[in-house]
Amino acid sequence: MLNICQLNLNPERRVIILSDIHASLALFKNLLEKIQYTKDDYLFINGDLCEKGLRSLELVRYVRWMTEQSKDVFVTKGNCDILYRYALAGNENIIPYMKKHKHSFLNEMLKERHQILEDFNDMKELAQFYTSYYKEEIDWIESLPIAFETEHFILIHAGIENRADWKETEESFALSIDSFLDKGHQMRKNVIVGHWPAVNYRFQMESSNNPFIDQEKKIIAIDGGNQIKKDGQLNALIFANNQFSYEFVDEVKEERKVKMEYADETNRVGTVTWPNYEMLVIERETYFTLCENVKLGYKQWIKNEYLVEREDRVYCKDDLSTTFLSVKIDERVNVLDAEQSGYTLVKKKNGLVGWIPSEII
């Protein structure tokens, strides 16, 4: 049975839920400041403090400190938080990962003690290092529950199994299942998850990393693709006055002002996301090509420069918005890609991501 914590929350207090901070301490602090977080709020962090970003160890310590300062800060485990288990179990599969990801939680612990992997003769010595010097951090992460359940929602990193006795969900499923929206559940309350970026569900709708709320399935996906998507963001889902809202922060830096109004008349929307990159070319235009996404069976307009051929097959070379946006004069947008012909990829202040003609900014 999963380690689940039952909570009774005061309905008059604001509930703030984040996930997948991924070692982005500055971004985390910026978001708390933007939403004017105080100790009068309930703050939930739904796993994946670690990996992807640059400050895993520091973020773990900071969030742990927050839980010590307030009994109303609640944290769950995520799959990226427990990679040390491989090292402690003597599993050598963690070594290639550590060599590839220099800023991982495990490497940061080594660096703080002026050690490198090559200083250890075997996995036993490496495991002993972590248990000797970082027992407090590891024990704290292990003490975190897998899920919180309240009157209104279940909070869990990746998802629950589609069964009436959801508390019997396997831990590996709870922490690592992909595309939970497609699996569903049997609860009568919302299940709030991170792990799988919300934009991955938007292949047939306007592209954004904003939280994805499916009222019918009672699933809310809040992972904004922070440190994973080039247009990713850190989301805060806010529950107050019996309503959900959200805010976000990101690391997109280049802002420009729109010079003239542009109203898109194509009604082209969508997103290409991993692993659905293979395309069947249908029609080529000057700047975009109409393709059928082979795995999804859905038609998408791909920017020509993002199409590549490999072994007689055509692929979109990366995650990509296939949405066309309308903008107003003097509107400020953040530029994501201004290097392609004819059109510029931008992110609006409301989080929508898409293409506009380059000449208007």
Secondary structure per residue as TSV (DSSP state, phi and psi in degrees):
chain	resnum	aa	ss	phi	psi
A	1	M	-	360.0	141.9
A	2	L	-	-67.1	152.1
A	3	N	-	-79.1	104.0
A	4	I	E	-121.2	135.4
A	5	C	E	-108.3	122.8
A	6	Q	E	-88.5	134.1
A	7	L	-	-130.2	141.8
A	8	N	-	-111.0	110.6
A	9	L	-	-98.2	146.2
A	10	N	-	-72.4	116.9
A	11	P	T	-65.6	-14.4
A	12	E	T	-86.1	-5.0
A	13	R	S	-103.7	150.4
A	14	R	-	-76.0	139.8
A	15	V	E	-111.4	125.2
A	16	I	E	-117.7	130.4
A	17	I	E	-128.6	126.6
A	18	L	E	-123.9	163.1
A	19	S	-	-154.2	165.3
A	20	D	-	53.3	54.0
A	21	I	-	-70.1	-30.8
A	22	H	T	49.1	56.7
A	23	A	T	66.1	19.0
A	24	S	-	-99.2	75.8
A	25	L	H	-63.6	-46.2
A	26	A	H	-62.4	-42.4
A	27	L	H	-63.7	-40.6
A	28	F	H	-59.3	-47.5
A	29	K	H	-64.9	-38.2
A	30	N	H	-62.4	-40.0
A	31	L	H	-68.3	-42.7
A	32	L	H	-60.6	-37.9
A	33	E	H	-68.7	-41.0
A	34	K	H	-62.8	-39.1
A	35	I	T	-90.0	3.6
A	36	Q	T	56.3	49.4
A	37	Y	-	-63.9	135.9
A	38	T	-	-134.5	171.8
A	39	K	T	-71.0	-5.4
A	40	D	T	-78.7	-12.0
A	41	D	S	-91.0	156.1
A	42	Y	E	-88.4	128.2
A	43	L	E	-117.8	121.7
A	44	F	E	-113.5	136.0
A	45	I	E	-122.9	115.1
A	46	N	E	-98.1	59.3
A	47	G	S	81.0	166.2
A	48	D	-	59.8	57.8
A	49	L	-	-67.1	-31.5
A	50	C	S	-103.0	167.7
A	51	E	S	74.0	167.8
A	52	K	S	73.2	-53.2
A	53	G	S	-89.5	-163.3
A	54	L	S	-106.0	-7.4
A	55	R	-	-136.5	54.2
A	56	S	H	-61.6	-51.7
A	57	L	H	-62.4	-43.7
A	58	E	H	-65.4	-39.0
A	59	L	H	-66.9	-42.9
A	60	V	H	-56.8	-45.9
A	61	R	H	-66.2	-37.5
A	62	Y	H	-67.3	-45.1
A	63	V	H	-67.4	-38.6
A	64	R	H	-59.7	-42.8
A	65	W	H	-60.8	-40.7
A	66	M	H	-60.4	-40.7
A	67	T	H	-66.9	-26.7
A	68	E	H	-78.1	-26.4
A	69	Q	H	-83.5	-24.2
A	70	S	-	-143.6	132.7
A	71	K	T	-76.2	-3.7
A	72	D	T	-107.6	23.1
A	73	V	E	-108.7	121.8
A	74	F	E	-123.4	134.5
A	75	V	E	-132.3	135.7
A	76	T	E	-108.3	164.3
A	77	K	-	-76.7	150.5
A	78	G	-	-125.1	164.4
A	79	N	G	-62.1	-31.5
A	80	C	G	-76.6	-13.4
A	81	D	G	-81.9	-17.5
A	82	I	G	-116.1	24.0
A	83	L	T	-65.3	-21.1
A	84	Y	H	-60.7	-21.7
A	85	R	H	-58.6	-34.0
A	86	Y	H	-61.4	-45.4
A	87	A	H	-65.4	-44.5
A	88	L	H	-66.3	-28.2
A	89	A	T	-87.0	-0.6
A	90	G	T	76.0	21.0
A	91	N	-	-83.4	112.8
A	92	E	T	-71.5	-8.4
A	93	N	T	-64.5	-16.9
A	94	I	H	-76.2	-19.5
A	95	I	H	-65.1	-50.1
A	96	P	H	-58.3	-36.7
A	97	Y	H	-62.4	-46.4
A	98	M	H	-64.5	-36.2
A	99	K	H	-69.0	-31.7
A	100	K	H	-82.5	-37.1
A	101	H	-	-108.5	87.4
A	102	K	T	-64.9	-25.3
A	103	H	T	-101.0	24.8
A	104	S	S	-71.7	161.8
A	105	F	H	-51.9	-44.9
A	106	L	H	-64.2	-41.8
A	107	N	H	-70.6	-34.1
A	108	E	H	-64.8	-36.2
A	109	M	H	-66.0	-40.3
A	110	L	H	-61.5	-47.7
A	111	K	H	-61.0	-39.9
A	112	E	H	-61.0	-29.8
A	113	R	T	-100.8	15.6
A	114	H	T	57.5	42.8
A	115	Q	-	-119.5	158.6
A	116	I	-	-132.4	164.6
A	117	L	G	-55.1	-38.3
A	118	E	G	-67.3	-9.6
A	119	D	G	-77.3	-9.3
A	120	F	-	-111.0	135.5
A	121	N	S	-77.9	-29.7
A	122	D	S	-157.9	177.2
A	123	M	H	-66.1	-29.9
A	124	K	H	-62.8	-43.1
A	125	E	H	-65.3	-40.2
A	126	L	H	-64.3	-44.4
A	127	A	H	-61.8	-40.5
A	128	Q	H	-62.3	-35.9
A	129	F	H	-59.2	-49.6
A	130	Y	H	-66.4	-41.3
A	131	T	H	-72.9	-24.4
A	132	S	H	-78.6	-42.3
A	133	Y	H	-103.8	-19.9
A	134	Y	-	-129.6	31.3
A	135	K	H	-61.5	-39.8
A	136	E	H	-61.9	-47.3
A	137	E	H	-64.4	-43.9
A	138	I	H	-67.4	-43.9
A	139	D	H	-62.5	-37.4
A	140	W	H	-64.2	-45.5
A	141	I	H	-62.0	-42.9
A	142	E	H	-63.2	-28.6
A	143	S	H	-75.4	-14.2
A	144	L	S	-69.2	141.3
A	145	P	-	-71.3	163.6
A	146	I	S	-82.0	-30.4
A	147	A	E	-150.8	155.5
A	148	F	E	-117.6	141.0
A	149	E	E	-125.3	129.0
A	150	T	-	-122.2	-178.2
A	151	E	S	-59.8	-32.7
A	152	H	S	-105.6	-19.1
A	153	F	E	-156.4	159.7
A	154	I	E	-110.6	130.6
A	155	L	E	-114.0	121.4
A	156	I	E	-151.6	149.6
A	157	H	S	-62.6	-53.2
A	158	A	S	-112.9	-36.0
A	159	G	-	159.7	173.6
A	160	I	-	-119.9	155.8
A	161	E	-	-71.0	150.2
A	162	N	S	-80.9	76.7
A	163	R	S	-151.2	154.9
A	164	A	S	-65.0	-38.6
A	165	D	-	-92.4	64.4
A	166	W	G	-59.8	-21.6
A	167	K	G	-69.4	-10.5
A	168	E	G	-90.2	5.4
A	169	T	-	-52.2	137.8
A	170	E	-	-66.7	141.7
A	171	E	H	-58.9	-40.0
A	172	S	H	-61.7	-36.4
A	173	F	H	-67.3	-48.2
A	174	A	H	-58.9	-33.7
A	175	L	H	-96.1	-21.3
A	176	S	H	-133.9	-3.1
A	177	I	-	-64.8	133.9
A	178	D	S	-89.5	154.7
A	179	S	-	51.0	54.6
A	180	F	G	-59.5	-32.1
A	181	L	G	-56.6	-33.3
A	182	D	G	-78.7	-14.0
A	183	K	T	-90.7	-41.9
A	184	G	-	78.0	174.9
A	185	H	-	-154.1	175.5
A	186	Q	-	-113.4	12.1
A	187	M	-	-81.6	158.6
A	188	R	S	-99.3	14.6
A	189	K	S	-131.4	163.7
A	190	N	E	-65.4	139.8
A	191	V	E	-107.4	119.0
A	192	I	E	-103.7	125.9
A	193	V	E	-133.2	162.7
A	194	G	-	-117.1	-132.9
A	195	H	S	69.6	-58.5
A	196	W	S	-100.3	113.9
A	197	P	-	-52.9	134.2
A	198	A	G	-59.4	-32.4
A	199	V	G	-61.9	-24.3
A	200	N	G	-63.9	-18.7
A	201	Y	G	-89.1	-1.8
A	202	R	-	-106.0	36.2
A	203	F	T	-70.0	-17.0
A	204	Q	T	-116.5	16.1
A	205	M	S	-143.6	177.3
A	206	E	-	-55.2	138.1
A	207	S	-	-80.4	128.8
A	208	S	B	-165.0	162.5
A	209	N	-	-100.9	13.5
A	210	N	S	-67.2	157.4
A	211	P	-	-52.4	143.4
A	212	F	E	-106.8	115.4
A	213	I	E	-112.5	115.8
A	214	D	E	-111.0	100.4
A	215	Q	T	-66.5	-33.8
A	216	E	T	-69.4	-45.4
A	217	K	T	-84.0	-8.5
A	218	K	T	56.3	49.2
A	219	I	E	-129.9	133.2
A	220	I	E	-124.2	117.8
A	221	A	E	-104.9	122.4
A	222	I	-	-116.7	1.5
A	223	D	-	-68.2	115.2
A	224	G	-	-89.1	12.7
A	225	G	B	71.9	19.5
A	226	N	T	-57.9	130.0
A	227	Q	T	69.3	3.5
A	228	I	T	-116.7	-45.2
A	229	K	S	-99.7	144.9
A	230	K	T	-66.8	-22.4
A	231	D	T	-108.0	19.5
A	232	G	-	-66.4	166.1
A	233	Q	E	-152.8	164.1
A	234	L	E	-104.1	118.9
A	235	N	E	-97.9	149.0
A	236	A	E	-122.8	116.9
A	237	L	E	-88.4	129.5
A	238	I	E	-121.1	126.0
A	239	F	E	-113.6	114.5
A	240	A	E	-151.2	142.1
A	241	N	T	54.9	38.2
A	242	N	T	63.3	24.2
A	243	Q	E	-135.3	147.9
A	244	F	E	-95.1	139.5
A	245	S	E	-140.9	179.9
A	246	Y	E	-154.5	158.5
A	247	E	E	-136.1	162.0
A	248	F	E	-148.6	161.1
A	249	V	E	-133.1	155.2
A	250	D	E	-145.4	-177.7
A	251	E	-	-111.1	15.3
A	252	V	-	-72.3	126.0
A	253	K	-	-103.5	-38.8
A	254	E	-	-80.8	112.1
A	255	E	E	-108.0	138.2
A	256	R	E	-133.9	158.6
A	257	K	E	-103.4	135.7
A	258	V	-	-71.7	130.6
A	259	K	S	-86.4	-27.2
A	260	M	S	-150.0	152.6
A	261	E	-	-68.5	143.1
A	262	Y	B	-137.5	123.5
A	263	A	-	-109.7	111.8
A	264	D	-	-70.2	132.2
A	265	E	-	-115.4	5.0
A	266	T	S	-83.0	-27.4
A	267	N	-	58.7	30.8
A	268	R	-	-86.2	123.3
A	269	V	-	-135.6	162.6
A	270	G	-	139.6	176.3
A	271	T	E	-149.9	139.7
A	272	V	E	-100.4	126.9
A	273	T	-	-136.6	156.0
A	274	W	T	-57.0	140.3
A	275	P	T	-100.6	22.3
A	276	N	-	-92.7	65.7
A	277	Y	-	-99.5	-20.4
A	278	E	E	-73.3	134.9
A	279	M	E	-127.1	149.6
A	280	L	E	-112.1	116.9
A	281	V	E	-70.8	131.4
A	282	I	E	-111.5	-48.9
A	283	E	E	-151.2	132.7
A	284	R	E	-104.7	134.2
A	285	E	-	-119.1	-179.6
A	286	T	S	-59.7	-43.5
A	287	Y	S	-113.1	-23.1
A	288	F	E	-134.7	157.5
A	289	T	E	-125.7	129.1
A	290	L	E	-76.9	123.6
A	291	C	E	-129.3	157.3
A	292	E	E	-102.1	123.6
A	293	N	E	-68.1	115.1
A	294	V	T	-59.2	-43.6
A	295	K	T	-76.5	-36.3
A	296	L	T	-92.3	-20.9
A	297	G	T	70.2	24.2
A	298	Y	E	-117.1	140.7
A	299	K	E	-83.9	135.8
A	300	Q	E	-141.0	142.7
A	301	W	E	-93.4	112.7
A	302	I	E	-102.6	132.4
A	303	K	E	-59.1	130.7
A	304	N	G	-53.9	-40.3
A	305	E	G	-67.6	-14.8
A	306	Y	G	-91.6	-3.4
A	307	L	E	-91.3	132.9
A	308	V	E	-132.0	152.6
A	309	E	E	-110.5	133.3
A	310	R	E	-141.1	122.3
A	311	E	T	52.0	48.8
A	312	D	T	66.5	18.4
A	313	R	E	-124.8	154.8
A	314	V	E	-111.1	135.9
A	315	Y	E	-133.1	149.1
A	316	C	E	-81.5	127.7
A	317	K	-	-78.5	-5.9
A	318	D	S	-163.7	171.2
A	319	D	-	-57.6	142.9
A	320	L	E	-160.9	135.8
A	321	S	E	-72.2	136.9
A	322	T	-	-114.8	24.7
A	323	T	-	-95.9	141.3
A	324	F	B	-107.5	133.5
A	325	L	-	-108.7	151.9
A	326	S	-	-100.2	144.5
A	327	V	B	-139.1	159.1
A	328	K	-	-108.6	155.7
A	329	I	T	-59.4	137.9
A	330	D	T	71.9	-0.2
A	331	E	-	-65.4	141.3
A	332	R	E	-100.8	130.7
A	333	V	E	-130.2	156.9
A	334	N	E	-99.3	131.4
A	335	V	E	-86.7	128.5
A	336	L	E	-103.6	-37.1
A	337	D	E	-153.2	109.0
A	338	A	-	-112.6	16.0
A	339	E	-	-95.8	-5.6
A	340	Q	S	-97.0	160.7
A	341	S	S	-74.3	134.1
A	342	G	S	82.5	-37.3
A	343	Y	E	-133.6	151.7
A	344	T	E	-119.5	136.4
A	345	L	E	-87.8	124.2
A	346	V	E	-131.6	163.5
A	347	K	E	-122.6	122.9
A	348	K	-	-79.6	165.5
A	349	K	T	-66.0	-20.3
A	350	N	T	-88.2	3.8
A	351	G	S	96.7	-12.0
A	352	L	B	-66.4	138.9
A	353	V	E	-121.3	130.9
A	354	G	E	-178.1	-172.0
A	355	W	E	-101.0	140.5
A	356	I	E	-134.0	156.5
A	357	P	E	-60.4	134.4
A	358	S	G	-61.3	-28.5
A	359	E	G	-68.9	-14.5
A	360	I	G	-95.3	-0.7
A	361	I	-	-129.7	360.0
